[in-house]
């Protein structure tokens, strides 16, 4: 790497951290504008590294920015603040994932997931990946996929490795449906003012559990003797320590959002940063050298998360102006729309649109016209569609990561392994979203 290229990566990483600092210092006047400017500059400097979808999103962002100058200039401040707030969230989660990814407990936990008979092993991997996804995001798929790759190397492509891959994808798919630290929950609550995270999770958590349980019906028949004897279950302490970290982050999030009055996205970001700070201090006390990871490679994430937040705010403003504040749908159209929301996510994912993009557009357009008493129905439809799309379409980061590590095609996993489960789950969650919308409007 040339010195100029290295300096460019350093500048991009510094800009990402500047956006993080701006998000932390949200109380400072114009901090949101500074953070958004840092993100946009980092994206421009990393243009060559952007994927096609990211370039499309950024192009739409620029077009919406220009349009807003003439149509709704007051919305630009809200859009900039949203961009900085969600950029702070994604960088905080990545820092947490980086820190926990070097944990000795993580290696012990990942190895224990492969113990047991076929059904128990499948559930262990599915629920274990969902558990690891709370703090690690799609890094959890990387951890489990590495173990699957080792099994493929030792024993070849077997029904066990195929089912383990299914479990890893579906386990991660359950995280956007119910994890209090997931971007899906944060974004949904942000886009639907009046909907509280605890209300959403109270309904979506059972949905995630049922999704994982029903996944066992969609597996490759696996011989009972296929159990790998060299994988031994671990004791409870690694699980308890890891669960303690997740629990502390979740409790901190709830306290910051309820008692301190922070928005949910900021509460999650501050809780993750607090865990990172504690972890770095402990490493220092142990005599280890501490350093922050470079944020230069996260340009695509900055576009998808920050850019989508910016677009969502502007689209919401445009929709209000175009439709008028008094615009409403016919009574029957609300539950019908709620039923379609999970399918919109899935269809968007099948053509390469990230769920963050679909979620931002869906929430930005529907939130202003949705009855406040029925926001739970819309929220459940959004997070359910998000999770099913994440597990069942070939263009998501976790599907591509699994393909890169294990060699199993992302299209194979989406179409042959998960299509029936995805369509069944979309129908059931669509009906649930429609039923909640209709029922809550009648109360």
Steps between C-alpha positions, in 0.01 A plus 500: 500500500642841404545773757228710332252211515586439865449867581165494321384204711614682814303810401186293428528329837554833675189643334293203619622554856427872464141411412491277809622786721241734346229248583623468858507880534146536363427777753756728331338737246534379140672176607261307276600705198870445576446125532304480176767700316770264631302196383439643153867591460608151613262349244633719219861408587406131502293507179715234330423252778123546482278218379242569230210526746700742715575721201133506408403600854758777511388628160140508627622682810662774290189528281275523807732761654476719191123454481460587869680831449214610273208300645549465876829655622397482867508117476876500434585560866287206611654284229855594608422425865351160406807418293738583783292318761483171308863526389591525869293187561661288229857601595426431868367152418804429281736605778317269741514215249872554448570491871290192575630322190832444679337349809617155613145427611380551143718219366379266775137587435528456123654153539230390742230582244591188300442251780194276524269297279375640165192686627670624816802609296282691252319684779828562679649667191182693412432637848872535574555711190199714594650545847842597362336736249381733776847650557688374192252581220587297186839428657318213671453335160873533438578327831264206442580475126869459584411198713288361214791549261720295733245219502478508118880477481506198732197305376389662175161638396247316719142537613636621833695790347203594280264505798755691705516763225121521497501545877763776484306700239167458675652574840630830372165566331329479839716783635342784296157376608559520874845621609479827698842599358424425135493775239154382393341561841685831543408626153137387529453672836675811362279516191176427688478762778265382770600134475715386792768235468358289784158491331656383175730241658219358715330387177800444273699281741244214491494540120878452487482192724227342288700579185803315638294208630315451171831505311566145620225383263704626204824304529689232309447155659809434707621155613505467875860376485618821332572661837862623518649350817788749515262786582433504873250723679651772717414578859253774587749771594590624146130527420424675828783752458392578145135522604604735781659739250191495277270542799699796633485672159124442474434627854715806436307565179166486677618728783647756263187508285247508786672685783749719311256577218739407218360381169516123464772510233720722718436281804618192309807683367601633843451158661718330238768768536491457877560126462787570259657746744480250787650229280791721393574596861501133604739413218728782605499381861593153376803650327371464144555772242173672409411661170188592311428315174509692173162611367622550142338175373151593627421743218221278365342479844518878535313538171238237574430604860577873502387562143175313553430702816559822306273384217230386741470840662476678165257247350278534805498878458433470127217253561333729753518794263379298200215318674409769747487463877134393484560212257359167618433155358167320500445298816560160338817625327700523823492128589546413132808720483635353825463150350705605197784665694702179572470400132628844391814441706547153353447602138737792547760266645467258208598777255791619714353779713625493857224476766623831644402669174157334488442570869587866464277545197213302655513681832562838340194474274254314726577651842342842427169345390482201738251510790697556821304234687598234241874571468578164661354317200718694258806456723454122523464478123820698450728309738357162396550572132849630579605181681352257248664696218835493678490120529330415172641720223839467326626860509520566875835532676453184706411285195805626311720448807379142536569440131851641525593288804321169437469499119123446512340722236290787635241428229491133603435602861230750404309304235545129572550509876280784621237586238213294645581606856527864389166503316325322787647741756418805286138391475468435874669825605301694241179363647622588850583857395162536329316355800676732743428800280132416465458404867676803645300737281178348632595546865 
